[in-house]
């Protein structure tokens, strides 16, 4: 076996360990939202919110660790900080402002990406192991759903739809998209 192949085989997954216990369909949904939409400002609300999302799913490529807040000065530009410095009273309110900006920019965001992001936020809001992070993402999911004038899924409904079971998925699939 050549040296490049050996080096590749000794690396670990880029996703955080908690994601490995998720059904494959839920892992896939998280990965579909990792790359943001093209054509939007690199430092605008969409991309800054997406950095926080990436920190909640991926390990930092710089050092292989979990970045568990949106302000830690680490992660390069892909998983870099969403906030410039540690807030005085917690990160939730400044991140809510970024979500406000995201929602104000929604007309410029491709619908396809928005749906991936909404469903990924749902998974984080139900499954992230850290209470503070999980609660923030659940609130985010509810705001995204409410903005679309829809009702949220329960955790059980999400797990049935994205539980690696074709029958569960088919119950919520549209005939036009079933092959």
OpenMM code with the backbone's topology and positions (N, CA, C; nanometers):
from openmm import Vec3, app, unit

residues = "UNK UNK UNK UNK UNK UNK UNK UNK UNK UNK UNK UNK UNK UNK UNK UNK UNK UNK UNK UNK UNK UNK UNK UNK UNK UNK UNK UNK UNK UNK UNK UNK UNK UNK UNK UNK UNK UNK UNK UNK UNK UNK UNK UNK UNK UNK UNK UNK UNK UNK UNK UNK UNK UNK UNK UNK UNK UNK UNK UNK UNK UNK UNK UNK UNK UNK UNK UNK UNK UNK UNK UNK UNK UNK UNK UNK UNK UNK UNK UNK UNK UNK UNK UNK UNK UNK UNK UNK UNK UNK UNK UNK UNK UNK UNK UNK UNK UNK UNK UNK UNK UNK UNK UNK UNK UNK UNK UNK UNK UNK UNK UNK UNK UNK UNK UNK UNK UNK UNK UNK UNK UNK UNK UNK UNK UNK UNK UNK UNK UNK UNK UNK UNK UNK UNK UNK UNK UNK UNK UNK UNK UNK UNK UNK UNK UNK UNK UNK UNK UNK UNK UNK UNK UNK UNK UNK UNK UNK UNK UNK UNK UNK UNK UNK UNK UNK UNK UNK UNK UNK UNK UNK UNK UNK UNK UNK UNK UNK UNK".split()
positions = [
    Vec3(0.0854, -0.1174, 0.0000),
    Vec3(0.0000, 0.0000, 0.0000),
    Vec3(0.0899, 0.1236, 0.0000),
    Vec3(0.0581, 0.2221, -0.0848),
    Vec3(0.1450, 0.3396, -0.0930),
    Vec3(0.1226, 0.4329, 0.0265),
    Vec3(0.2171, 0.5260, 0.0480),
    Vec3(0.2145, 0.6151, 0.1647),
    Vec3(0.0911, 0.7042, 0.1660),
    Vec3(0.0484, 0.7531, 0.0490),
    Vec3(-0.0703, 0.8399, 0.0447),
    Vec3(-0.1941, 0.7653, 0.0920),
    Vec3(-0.2075, 0.6407, 0.0511),
    Vec3(-0.3238, 0.5613, 0.0917),
    Vec3(-0.3186, 0.5332, 0.2419),
    Vec3(-0.2018, 0.5027, 0.2952),
    Vec3(-0.1874, 0.4773, 0.4389),
    Vec3(-0.2240, 0.6021, 0.5189),
    Vec3(-0.1789, 0.7185, 0.4727),
    Vec3(-0.2098, 0.8425, 0.5430),
    Vec3(-0.3604, 0.8675, 0.5434),
    Vec3(-0.4255, 0.8447, 0.4311),
    Vec3(-0.5707, 0.8632, 0.4219),
    Vec3(-0.6427, 0.7712, 0.5191),
    Vec3(-0.5967, 0.6509, 0.5306),
    Vec3(-0.6653, 0.5528, 0.6141),
    Vec3(-0.6479, 0.5818, 0.7635),
    Vec3(-0.5516, 0.6636, 0.8028),
    Vec3(-0.5313, 0.6923, 0.9444),
    Vec3(-0.6058, 0.8167, 0.9892),
    Vec3(-0.6707, 0.8860, 0.8980),
    Vec3(-0.7468, 1.0035, 0.9389),
    Vec3(-0.8838, 0.9600, 0.9891),
    Vec3(-0.9459, 1.0482, 1.0641),
    Vec3(-1.0789, 1.0172, 1.1171),
    Vec3(-1.1835, 1.0931, 1.0382),
    Vec3(-1.3107, 1.0610, 1.0578),
    Vec3(-1.4163, 1.1340, 0.9863),
    Vec3(-1.4153, 1.2816, 1.0247),
    Vec3(-1.4627, 1.3649, 0.9350),
    Vec3(-1.4701, 1.5091, 0.9606),
    Vec3(-1.5936, 1.5434, 1.0427),
    Vec3(-1.6899, 1.4543, 1.0470),
    Vec3(-1.8120, 1.4803, 1.1230),
    Vec3(-1.7900, 1.4494, 1.2714),
    Vec3(-1.8601, 1.5245, 1.3554),
    Vec3(-1.8504, 1.5034, 1.4993),
    Vec3(-1.9058, 1.3660, 1.5361),
    Vec3(-1.8512, 1.3093, 1.6400),
    Vec3(-1.8852, 1.1722, 1.6772),
    Vec3(-2.0347, 1.1525, 1.7021),
    Vec3(-2.1034, 1.2494, 1.7578),
    Vec3(-2.2460, 1.2328, 1.7871),
    Vec3(-2.3269, 1.2062, 1.6609),
    Vec3(-2.2802, 1.2588, 1.5457),
    Vec3(-2.3542, 1.2389, 1.4207),
    Vec3(-2.3484, 1.0946, 1.3732),
    Vec3(-2.2493, 1.0203, 1.4158),
    Vec3(-2.2308, 0.8824, 1.3693),
    Vec3(-2.3405, 0.7897, 1.4198),
    Vec3(-2.4103, 0.8292, 1.5247),
    Vec3(-2.5199, 0.7485, 1.5780),
    Vec3(-2.6532, 0.7797, 1.5091),
    Vec3(-2.6566, 0.8818, 1.4254),
    Vec3(-2.7793, 0.9175, 1.3545),
    Vec3(-2.8072, 0.8187, 1.2416),
    Vec3(-2.9328, 0.8029, 1.2044),
    Vec3(-2.9613, 0.7246, 1.0833),
    Vec3(-2.8863, 0.7855, 0.9643),
    Vec3(-2.8541, 0.7038, 0.8679),
    Vec3(-2.7793, 0.7513, 0.7514),
    Vec3(-2.8520, 0.8638, 0.6788),
    Vec3(-2.9847, 0.8551, 0.6714),
    Vec3(-3.0602, 0.9607, 0.6036),
    Vec3(-3.0427, 1.0951, 0.6754),
    Vec3(-3.0397, 1.0942, 0.8079),
    Vec3(-3.0207, 1.2188, 0.8817),
    Vec3(-2.8782, 1.2710, 0.8652),
    Vec3(-2.7806, 1.1825, 0.8643),
    Vec3(-2.6437, 1.2262, 0.8384),
    Vec3(-2.6340, 1.2916, 0.7010),
    Vec3(-2.7002, 1.2323, 0.6041),
    Vec3(-2.6969, 1.2860, 0.4680),
    Vec3(-2.7605, 1.4243, 0.4623),
    Vec3(-2.8715, 1.4429, 0.5321),
    Vec3(-2.9360, 1.5744, 0.5338),
    Vec3(-2.8399, 1.6783, 0.5918),
    Vec3(-2.7718, 1.6445, 0.6992),
    Vec3(-2.6750, 1.7381, 0.7571),
    Vec3(-2.5670, 1.7749, 0.6554),
    Vec3(-2.5188, 1.6762, 0.5825),
    Vec3(-2.4117, 1.7019, 0.4862),
    Vec3(-2.4593, 1.7833, 0.3668),
    Vec3(-2.5863, 1.7707, 0.3292),
    Vec3(-2.6343, 1.8470, 0.2135),
    Vec3(-2.6392, 1.9960, 0.2416),
    Vec3(-2.6454, 2.0342, 0.3680),
    Vec3(-2.6521, 2.1767, 0.4028),
    Vec3(-2.5150, 2.2364, 0.4334),
    Vec3(-2.4117, 2.1567, 0.4329),
    Vec3(-2.2774, 2.2048, 0.4690),
    Vec3(-2.2294, 2.3140, 0.3747),
    Vec3(-2.2498, 2.2956, 0.2467),
    Vec3(-2.2021, 2.3943, 0.1493),
    Vec3(-2.3136, 2.4937, 0.1221),
    Vec3(-2.2832, 2.6167, 0.1425),
    Vec3(-2.3830, 2.7214, 0.1253),
    Vec3(-2.4103, 2.7533, -0.0198),
    Vec3(-2.5098, 2.8365, -0.0425),
    Vec3(-2.5454, 2.8753, -0.1783),
    Vec3(-2.4420, 2.9706, -0.2383),
    Vec3(-2.4215, 2.9591, -0.3678),
    Vec3(-2.3318, 3.0498, -0.4384),
    Vec3(-2.3978, 3.1853, -0.4563),
    Vec3(-2.3150, 3.2862, -0.4817),
    Vec3(-2.3660, 3.4167, -0.5195),
    Vec3(-2.4066, 3.5070, -0.4055),
    Vec3(-2.3823, 3.4656, -0.2822),
    Vec3(-2.4150, 3.5493, -0.1674),
    Vec3(-2.2858, 3.5942, -0.0999),
    Vec3(-2.2883, 3.7085, -0.0325),
    Vec3(-2.1656, 3.7602, 0.0300),
    Vec3(-2.1043, 3.6622, 0.1293),
    Vec3(-1.9723, 3.6496, 0.1228),
    Vec3(-1.8994, 3.5567, 0.2097),
    Vec3(-1.9178, 3.5901, 0.3574),
    Vec3(-1.9359, 3.7174, 0.3884),
    Vec3(-1.9496, 3.7578, 0.5282),
    Vec3(-2.0897, 3.8118, 0.5589),
    Vec3(-2.1888, 3.7743, 0.4787),
    Vec3(-2.3278, 3.8123, 0.5029),
    Vec3(-2.3936, 3.7166, 0.6012),
    Vec3(-2.5172, 3.7455, 0.6352),
    Vec3(-2.5902, 3.6674, 0.7348),
    Vec3(-2.6010, 3.5200, 0.7021),
    Vec3(-2.6238, 3.4886, 0.5756),
    Vec3(-2.6394, 3.3473, 0.5363),
    Vec3(-2.5114, 3.2701, 0.5648),
    Vec3(-2.3996, 3.3215, 0.5170),
    Vec3(-2.2735, 3.2488, 0.5324),
    Vec3(-2.2266, 3.2458, 0.6780),
    Vec3(-2.2535, 3.3525, 0.7537),
    Vec3(-2.2129, 3.3527, 0.8942),
    Vec3(-2.2970, 3.2542, 0.9756),
    Vec3(-2.4247, 3.2435, 0.9447),
    Vec3(-2.5097, 3.1455, 1.0101),
    Vec3(-2.4649, 3.0042, 0.9723),
    Vec3(-2.4265, 2.9874, 0.8488),
    Vec3(-2.3805, 2.8572, 0.8013),
    Vec3(-2.2505, 2.8144, 0.8693),
    Vec3(-2.1642, 2.9092, 0.9009),
    Vec3(-2.0421, 2.8746, 0.9757),
    Vec3(-2.0775, 2.8103, 1.1091),
    Vec3(-2.1777, 2.8664, 1.1778),
    Vec3(-2.2193, 2.8099, 1.3062),
    Vec3(-2.2780, 2.6704, 1.2858),
    Vec3(-2.3574, 2.6537, 1.1814),
    Vec3(-2.4101, 2.5214, 1.1502),
    Vec3(-2.2955, 2.4213, 1.1315),
    Vec3(-2.1957, 2.4589, 1.0531),
    Vec3(-2.0823, 2.3682, 1.0286),
    Vec3(-2.0115, 2.3315, 1.1588),
    Vec3(-1.9959, 2.4300, 1.2478),
    Vec3(-1.9310, 2.4029, 1.3760),
    Vec3(-2.0100, 2.3025, 1.4589),
    Vec3(-2.1379, 2.2941, 1.4395),
    Vec3(-2.2225, 2.2033, 1.5155),
    Vec3(-2.2222, 2.0617, 1.4587),
    Vec3(-2.1673, 2.0443, 1.3386),
    Vec3(-2.1688, 1.9144, 1.2706),
    Vec3(-2.0277, 1.8622, 1.2444),
    Vec3(-1.9375, 1.9506, 1.2059),
    Vec3(-1.8028, 1.9113, 1.1645),
    Vec3(-1.7003, 1.9332, 1.2745),
    Vec3(-1.5898, 1.8635, 1.2629),
    Vec3(-1.4724, 1.8918, 1.3455),
    Vec3(-1.3908, 2.0006, 1.2778),
    Vec3(-1.3196, 2.0771, 1.3544),
    Vec3(-1.2308, 2.1779, 1.2982),
    Vec3(-1.1174, 2.1083, 1.2236),
    Vec3(-1.1003, 2.1407, 1.0976),
    Vec3(-0.9942, 2.0782, 1.0182),
    Vec3(-0.8563, 2.1215, 1.0661),
    Vec3(-0.8491, 2.2339, 1.1350),
    Vec3(-0.7200, 2.2857, 1.1818),
    Vec3(-0.6613, 2.2003, 1.2935),
    Vec3(-0.7485, 2.1476, 1.3804),
    Vec3(-0.6970, 2.0723, 1.4948),
    Vec3(-0.7818, 1.9510, 1.5331),
    Vec3(-0.8859, 1.9222, 1.4542),
    Vec3(-0.9664, 1.8039, 1.4778),
    Vec3(-1.0560, 1.8107, 1.6000),
    Vec3(-1.0826, 1.9316, 1.6506),
    Vec3(-1.1657, 1.9398, 1.7712),
    Vec3(-1.3035, 1.9969, 1.7402),
    Vec3(-1.3939, 1.9798, 1.8344),
    Vec3(-1.5283, 2.0354, 1.8257),
    Vec3(-1.5210, 2.1832, 1.8619),
    Vec3(-1.5789, 2.2675, 1.7786),
    Vec3(-1.5909, 2.4099, 1.8087),
    Vec3(-1.7331, 2.4311, 1.8589),
    Vec3(-1.7487, 2.4436, 1.9892),
    Vec3(-1.8819, 2.4390, 2.0505),
    Vec3(-1.9453, 2.5748, 2.0791),
    Vec3(-1.8935, 2.6773, 2.0137),
    Vec3(-1.9553, 2.8091, 2.0248),
    Vec3(-1.9323, 2.8834, 1.8934),
    Vec3(-2.0084, 2.9878, 1.8664),
    Vec3(-1.9955, 3.0577, 1.7378),
    Vec3(-1.8917, 3.1693, 1.7356),
    Vec3(-1.8070, 3.1794, 1.8391),
    Vec3(-1.7114, 3.2895, 1.8447),
    Vec3(-1.5660, 3.2468, 1.8609),
    Vec3(-1.5384, 3.1235, 1.8949),
    Vec3(-1.4009, 3.0762, 1.9098),
    Vec3(-1.3223, 3.1105, 1.7842),
    Vec3(-1.2091, 3.1758, 1.8010),
    Vec3(-1.1292, 3.2204, 1.6861),
    Vec3(-1.0472, 3.1035, 1.6311),
    Vec3(-1.1139, 3.0161, 1.5611),
    Vec3(-1.0503, 2.8981, 1.5047),
    Vec3(-1.1349, 2.8544, 1.3852),
    Vec3(-1.0835, 2.7645, 1.3062),
    Vec3(-1.1630, 2.7029, 1.2023),
    Vec3(-1.1460, 2.7573, 1.0622),
    Vec3(-1.0580, 2.8539, 1.0400),
    Vec3(-1.0425, 2.9078, 0.9048),
    Vec3(-1.1676, 2.9838, 0.8632),
    Vec3(-1.1910, 2.9949, 0.7330),
    Vec3(-1.3112, 3.0677, 0.6894),
    Vec3(-1.4311, 2.9747, 0.6722),
    Vec3(-1.4091, 2.8460, 0.6546),
    Vec3(-1.5199, 2.7523, 0.6331),
    Vec3(-1.5961, 2.7261, 0.7629),
    Vec3(-1.5242, 2.7030, 0.8701),
    Vec3(-1.5864, 2.6828, 1.0012),
    Vec3(-1.5419, 2.7911, 1.0989),
    Vec3(-1.5040, 2.9048, 1.0458),
    Vec3(-1.4580, 3.0151, 1.1293),
    Vec3(-1.5688, 3.0711, 1.2155),
    Vec3(-1.5340, 3.1687, 1.2982),
    Vec3(-1.6346, 3.2252, 1.3884),
    Vec3(-1.7454, 3.3001, 1.3146),
    Vec3(-1.8642, 3.2925, 1.3695),
    Vec3(-1.9782, 3.3689, 1.3190),
    Vec3(-1.9888, 3.5026, 1.3906),
    Vec3(-1.9346, 3.5072, 1.5113),
    Vec3(-1.9347, 3.6288, 1.5922),
    Vec3(-1.7900, 3.6719, 1.6133),
    Vec3(-1.7626, 3.8029, 1.6155),
    Vec3(-1.6242, 3.8503, 1.6219),
    Vec3(-1.5548, 3.8275, 1.7550),
    Vec3(-1.6301, 3.8180, 1.8647),
    Vec3(-1.5707, 3.8015, 1.9970),
    Vec3(-1.6740, 3.7387, 2.0896),
    Vec3(-1.6281, 3.6852, 2.2014),
    Vec3(-1.7255, 3.6304, 2.2958),
    Vec3(-1.8228, 3.7394, 2.3413),
    Vec3(-1.9517, 3.7158, 2.3287),
    Vec3(-2.0500, 3.8147, 2.3738),
    Vec3(-2.0464, 3.8298, 2.5261),
    Vec3(-2.0932, 3.9422, 2.5751),
    Vec3(-2.0959, 3.9684, 2.7195),
    Vec3(-2.1944, 3.8773, 2.7932),
    Vec3(-2.3081, 3.8472, 2.7306),
    Vec3(-2.4148, 3.7764, 2.8019),
    Vec3(-2.4574, 3.6470, 2.7341),
    Vec3(-2.3745, 3.5840, 2.6577),
    Vec3(-2.4120, 3.4612, 2.5895),
    Vec3(-2.4227, 3.4832, 2.4396),
    Vec3(-2.4067, 3.3759, 2.3663),
    Vec3(-2.4014, 3.3866, 2.2196),
    Vec3(-2.5380, 3.3790, 2.1533),
    Vec3(-2.6420, 3.3364, 2.2241),
    Vec3(-2.7714, 3.3123, 2.1603),
    Vec3(-2.8318, 3.4380, 2.0972),
    Vec3(-2.8329, 3.5497, 2.1700),
    Vec3(-2.8956, 3.6703, 2.1157),
    Vec3(-2.8240, 3.7232, 1.9916),
    Vec3(-2.6898, 3.7337, 1.9920),
    Vec3(-2.6239, 3.7761, 1.8677),
    Vec3(-2.6469, 3.6786, 1.7512),
    Vec3(-2.6577, 3.5494, 1.7812),
    Vec3(-2.6868, 3.4529, 1.6750),
    Vec3(-2.8313, 3.4673, 1.6281),
    Vec3(-2.9221, 3.5055, 1.7179),
    Vec3(-3.0599, 3.5345, 1.6768),
    Vec3(-3.0612, 3.6496, 1.5764),
    Vec3(-2.9752, 3.7487, 1.5955),
    Vec3(-2.9667, 3.8614, 1.5020),
    Vec3(-2.9206, 3.8130, 1.3644),
    Vec3(-2.8254, 3.7196, 1.3626),
    Vec3(-2.7828, 3.6633, 1.2338),
    Vec3(-2.8968, 3.5854, 1.1688),
    Vec3(-2.9743, 3.5152, 1.2485),
    Vec3(-3.0905, 3.4451, 1.1943),
    Vec3(-3.1934, 3.5459, 1.1415),
    Vec3(-3.2107, 3.6583, 1.2114),
    Vec3(-3.2979, 3.7651, 1.1603),
    Vec3(-3.2522, 3.8077, 1.0214),
    Vec3(-3.1209, 3.8290, 1.0082),
    Vec3(-3.0662, 3.8715, 0.8793),
    Vec3(-3.0890, 3.7645, 0.7726),
    Vec3(-3.0693, 3.6383, 0.8093),
    Vec3(-3.0938, 3.5274, 0.7180),
    Vec3(-3.2381, 3.5313, 0.6673),
    Vec3(-3.3311, 3.5476, 0.7588),
    Vec3(-3.4721, 3.5500, 0.7203),
    Vec3(-3.5054, 3.6720, 0.6346),
    Vec3(-3.4401, 3.7848, 0.6607),
    Vec3(-3.4623, 3.9033, 0.5766),
    Vec3(-3.4068, 3.8838, 0.4359),
    Vec3(-3.3037, 3.7991, 0.4212),
    Vec3(-3.2399, 3.7741, 0.2919),
    Vec3(-3.2996, 3.6537, 0.2198),
    Vec3(-3.4022, 3.5943, 0.2745),
    Vec3(-3.4556, 3.4679, 0.2239),
    Vec3(-3.4934, 3.4714, 0.0761),
    Vec3(-3.5418, 3.5837, 0.0274),
    Vec3(-3.5785, 3.5911, -0.1141),
    Vec3(-3.4587, 3.5745, -0.2069),
    Vec3(-3.3381, 3.6003, -0.1576),
    Vec3(-3.2174, 3.5874, -0.2390),
    Vec3(-3.1518, 3.4501, -0.2258),
    Vec3(-3.2039, 3.3688, -0.1353),
    Vec3(-3.1457, 3.2374, -0.1093),
    Vec3(-3.2175, 3.1331, -0.1944),
    Vec3(-3.1437, 3.0488, -0.2664),
    Vec3(-3.2110, 2.9443, -0.3444),
    Vec3(-3.3007, 2.8571, -0.2557),
    Vec3(-3.4210, 2.8335, -0.3020),
    Vec3(-3.5188, 2.7554, -0.2274),
    Vec3(-3.4657, 2.6161, -0.1939),
    Vec3(-3.3955, 2.5556, -0.2871),
    Vec3(-3.3409, 2.4215, -0.2654),
    Vec3(-3.2480, 2.4211, -0.1443),
    Vec3(-3.1583, 2.5205, -0.1375),
    Vec3(-3.0694, 2.5292, -0.0215),
    Vec3(-3.1498, 2.5532, 0.1052),
    Vec3(-3.2472, 2.6428, 0.0996),
    Vec3(-3.3279, 2.6750, 0.2180),
    Vec3(-3.3931, 2.5503, 0.2747),
    Vec3(-3.4420, 2.4622, 0.1899),
    Vec3(-3.5043, 2.3399, 0.2401),
    Vec3(-3.4011, 2.2470, 0.3041),
    Vec3(-3.2837, 2.2345, 0.2418),
    Vec3(-3.1776, 2.1540, 0.3043),
    Vec3(-3.1420, 2.2108, 0.4410),
    Vec3(-3.1278, 2.3434, 0.4476),
    Vec3(-3.0887, 2.4073, 0.5727),
    Vec3(-3.1970, 2.3922, 0.6790),
    Vec3(-3.3213, 2.4101, 0.6419),
    Vec3(-3.4330, 2.3951, 0.7352),
    Vec3(-3.4344, 2.2543, 0.7947),
    Vec3(-3.4201, 2.1527, 0.7100),
    Vec3(-3.4217, 2.0153, 0.7605),
    Vec3(-3.2981, 1.9831, 0.8430),
    Vec3(-3.1848, 2.0402, 0.8078),
    Vec3(-3.0638, 2.0196, 0.8878),
    Vec3(-3.0790, 2.0870, 1.0245),
    Vec3(-3.1379, 2.2068, 1.0268),
    Vec3(-3.1643, 2.2745, 1.1544),
    Vec3(-3.2583, 2.1904, 1.2401),
    Vec3(-3.3550, 2.1269, 1.1762),
    Vec3(-3.4475, 2.0398, 1.2486),
    Vec3(-3.3717, 1.9262, 1.3179),
    Vec3(-3.2812, 1.8631, 1.2458),
    Vec3(-3.2043, 1.7524, 1.3036),
    Vec3(-3.1214, 1.8017, 1.4213),
    Vec3(-3.0522, 1.9147, 1.4045),
    Vec3(-2.9746, 1.9690, 1.5165),
    Vec3(-3.0665, 2.0033, 1.6340),
    Vec3(-3.1840, 2.0559, 1.6028),
    Vec3(-3.2778, 2.0956, 1.7067),
    Vec3(-3.3376, 1.9790, 1.7843),
    Vec3(-3.3339, 1.8618, 1.7271),
    Vec3(-3.3840, 1.7437, 1.7972),
    Vec3(-3.2720, 1.6518, 1.8461),
    Vec3(-3.1558, 1.6548, 1.7823),
    Vec3(-3.0577, 1.5498, 1.8095),
    Vec3(-2.9223, 1.5960, 1.8618),
    Vec3(-2.8897, 1.7246, 1.8551),
    Vec3(-2.7573, 1.7674, 1.9033),
    Vec3(-2.7442, 1.7339, 2.0518),
    Vec3(-2.6289, 1.6820, 2.0943),
    Vec3(-2.6150, 1.6371, 2.2331),
    Vec3(-2.6007, 1.7491, 2.3363),
    Vec3(-2.5674, 1.8696, 2.2958),
    Vec3(-2.5494, 1.9798, 2.3903),
    Vec3(-2.6798, 2.0584, 2.4022),
    Vec3(-2.7341, 2.0643, 2.5229),
    Vec3(-2.8648, 2.1273, 2.5447),
    Vec3(-2.8732, 2.2678, 2.4874),
    Vec3(-2.7789, 2.3542, 2.5193),
    Vec3(-2.7821, 2.4931, 2.4748),
    Vec3(-2.7849, 2.5022, 2.3223),
    Vec3(-2.7022, 2.4232, 2.2571),
    Vec3(-2.6957, 2.4234, 2.1104),
    Vec3(-2.8236, 2.3640, 2.0526),
    Vec3(-2.8679, 2.2509, 2.1071),
    Vec3(-2.9900, 2.1860, 2.0581),
    Vec3(-3.1094, 2.2801, 2.0700),
    Vec3(-3.1229, 2.3486, 2.1834),
    Vec3(-3.2373, 2.4390, 2.2026),
    Vec3(-3.2314, 2.5565, 2.1058),
    Vec3(-3.1108, 2.6102, 2.0802),
    Vec3(-3.1016, 2.7217, 1.9854),
    Vec3(-3.1417, 2.6759, 1.8454),
    Vec3(-3.0948, 2.5592, 1.8043),
    Vec3(-3.1297, 2.5107, 1.6706),
    Vec3(-3.2769, 2.4722, 1.6608),
    Vec3(-3.3363, 2.4231, 1.7688),
    Vec3(-3.4795, 2.3931, 1.7647),
    Vec3(-3.5595, 2.5217, 1.7457),
    Vec3(-3.5213, 2.6254, 1.8181),
    Vec3(-3.5873, 2.7553, 1.8013),
    Vec3(-3.5675, 2.8063, 1.6585),
    Vec3(-3.4499, 2.7852, 1.6044),
    Vec3(-3.4215, 2.8249, 1.4660),
    Vec3(-3.5108, 2.7487, 1.3691),
    Vec3(-3.5206, 2.6173, 1.3885),
    Vec3(-3.6079, 2.5357, 1.3039),
    Vec3(-3.7514, 2.5869, 1.3092),
    Vec3(-3.8006, 2.6166, 1.4277),
    Vec3(-3.9379, 2.6664, 1.4412),
    Vec3(-3.9556, 2.7996, 1.3697),
    Vec3(-3.8571, 2.8865, 1.3765),
    Vec3(-3.8668, 3.0145, 1.3054),
    Vec3(-3.8664, 2.9937, 1.1542),
    Vec3(-3.7830, 2.9031, 1.1053),
    Vec3(-3.7767, 2.8765, 0.9607),
    Vec3(-3.9089, 2.8187, 0.9102),
    Vec3(-3.9650, 2.7260, 0.9859),
    Vec3(-4.0926, 2.6649, 0.9487),
    Vec3(-4.2043, 2.7692, 0.9540),
    Vec3(-4.2054, 2.8475, 1.0603),
    Vec3(-4.3079, 2.9503, 1.0750),
    Vec3(-4.3008, 3.0512, 0.9615),
    Vec3(-4.1795, 3.0867, 0.9196),
    Vec3(-4.1638, 3.1827, 0.8104),
    Vec3(-4.2276, 3.1302, 0.6815),
    Vec3(-4.2309, 2.9985, 0.6655),
    Vec3(-4.2912, 2.9380, 0.5469),
    Vec3(-4.4400, 2.9075, 0.5679),
    Vec3(-4.4942, 2.9452, 0.6846),
    Vec3(-4.6349, 2.9219, 0.7181),
    Vec3(-4.6678, 2.7730, 0.7191),
    Vec3(-4.5759, 2.6951, 0.7749),
    Vec3(-4.5930, 2.5505, 0.7861),
    Vec3(-4.5944, 2.5105, 0.9329),
    Vec3(-4.6382, 2.3906, 0.9600),
    Vec3(-4.6312, 2.3355, 1.0947),
    Vec3(-4.5058, 2.2501, 1.1063),
    Vec3(-4.4384, 2.2554, 1.2202),
    Vec3(-4.3173, 2.1746, 1.2371),
    Vec3(-4.3495, 2.0269, 1.2532),
    Vec3(-4.2535, 1.9443, 1.2153),
    Vec3(-4.2620, 1.8013, 1.2447),
    Vec3(-4.2235, 1.7801, 1.3900),
    Vec3(-4.2764, 1.6767, 1.4490),
    Vec3(-4.2284, 1.6339, 1.5798),
    Vec3(-4.1005, 1.5533, 1.5576),
    Vec3(-4.0300, 1.5283, 1.6644),
    Vec3(-3.9102, 1.4444, 1.6554),
    Vec3(-3.9464, 1.3052, 1.6029),
    Vec3(-4.0574, 1.2498, 1.6486),
    Vec3(-4.1012, 1.1166, 1.6025),
    Vec3(-4.1330, 1.1171, 1.4536),
    Vec3(-4.1987, 1.2228, 1.4065),
    Vec3(-4.2292, 1.2326, 1.2629),
    Vec3(-4.1017, 1.2437, 1.1803),
    Vec3(-4.0064, 1.3238, 1.2275),
    Vec3(-3.8792, 1.3360, 1.1573),
    Vec3(-3.8073, 1.2008, 1.1532),
    Vec3(-3.8047, 1.1321, 1.2669),
    Vec3(-3.7361, 1.0027, 1.2724),
    Vec3(-3.8027, 0.8991, 1.1838),
    Vec3(-3.9344, 0.9047, 1.1708),
    Vec3(-4.0038, 0.8118, 1.0813),
    Vec3(-3.9693, 0.8425, 0.9357),
    Vec3(-3.9647, 0.9717, 0.9017),
    Vec3(-3.9356, 1.0115, 0.7631),
    Vec3(-3.7892, 0.9902, 0.7277),
    Vec3(-3.7006, 1.0117, 0.8230),
    Vec3(-3.5564, 1.0032, 0.7967),
    Vec3(-3.4911, 0.8944, 0.8818),
    Vec3(-3.5548, 0.7805, 0.8925),
    Vec3(-3.5066, 0.6736, 0.9781),
    Vec3(-3.4471, 0.5555, 0.9061),
    Vec3(-3.3991, 0.5751, 0.7846),
    Vec3(-3.3389, 0.4665, 0.7062),
    Vec3(-3.4383, 0.3539, 0.6780),
    Vec3(-3.5637, 0.3905, 0.6623),
    Vec3(-3.6683, 0.2939, 0.6359),
    Vec3(-3.7492, 0.3455, 0.5178),
    Vec3(-3.7478, 0.2733, 0.4085),
    Vec3(-3.8171, 0.3192, 0.2873),
    Vec3(-3.9666, 0.3417, 0.3112),
    Vec3(-4.0288, 0.2540, 0.3880),
    Vec3(-4.1723, 0.2693, 0.4130),
    Vec3(-4.2014, 0.3988, 0.4890),
    Vec3(-4.1190, 0.4310, 0.5889),
    Vec3(-4.1374, 0.5546, 0.6632),
    Vec3(-4.1174, 0.6769, 0.5754),
    Vec3(-4.0178, 0.6713, 0.4898),
    Vec3(-3.9904, 0.7819, 0.3978),
    Vec3(-4.1038, 0.7975, 0.2965),
    Vec3(-4.1533, 0.6856, 0.2435),
    Vec3(-4.2593, 0.6911, 0.1421),
    Vec3(-4.3889, 0.7531, 0.1951),
    Vec3(-4.4152, 0.7392, 0.3244),
    Vec3(-4.5376, 0.7961, 0.3809),
    Vec3(-4.5424, 0.9476, 0.3643),
    Vec3(-4.4255, 1.0121, 0.3533),
    Vec3(-4.4217, 1.1580, 0.3409),
    Vec3(-4.3716, 1.2035, 0.2040),
    Vec3(-4.3418, 1.1112, 0.1165),
    Vec3(-4.2890, 1.1465, -0.0158),
    Vec3(-4.4048, 1.1765, -0.1113),
    Vec3(-4.3777, 1.2615, -0.2072),
    Vec3(-4.4766, 1.2900, -0.3113),
    Vec3(-4.4558, 1.1936, -0.4269),
    Vec3(-4.5624, 1.1500, -0.4889),
    Vec3(-4.5528, 1.0525, -0.5989),
    Vec3(-4.4649, 1.1031, -0.7130),
    Vec3(-4.4571, 1.2347, -0.7299),
    Vec3(-4.3760, 1.2898, -0.8383),
    Vec3(-4.2261, 1.2715, -0.8145),
    Vec3(-4.1878, 1.2473, -0.6885),
    Vec3(-4.0453, 1.2354, -0.6588),
    Vec3(-4.0037, 1.0947, -0.6192),
    Vec3(-4.0950, 0.9995, -0.6288),
    Vec3(-4.0640, 0.8611, -0.5940),
    Vec3(-4.0289, 0.7853, -0.7211),
    Vec3(-3.9127, 0.7263, -0.7191),
    Vec3(-3.8695, 0.6483, -0.8362),
    Vec3(-3.8953, 0.5025, -0.8155),
] * unit.nanometer
topology = app.Topology()
chain = topology.addChain("A")
for resn in residues:
    res = topology.addResidue(resn, chain)
    for name in ("N", "CA", "C"):
        topology.addAtom(name, app.Element.getBySymbol(name[0]), res)
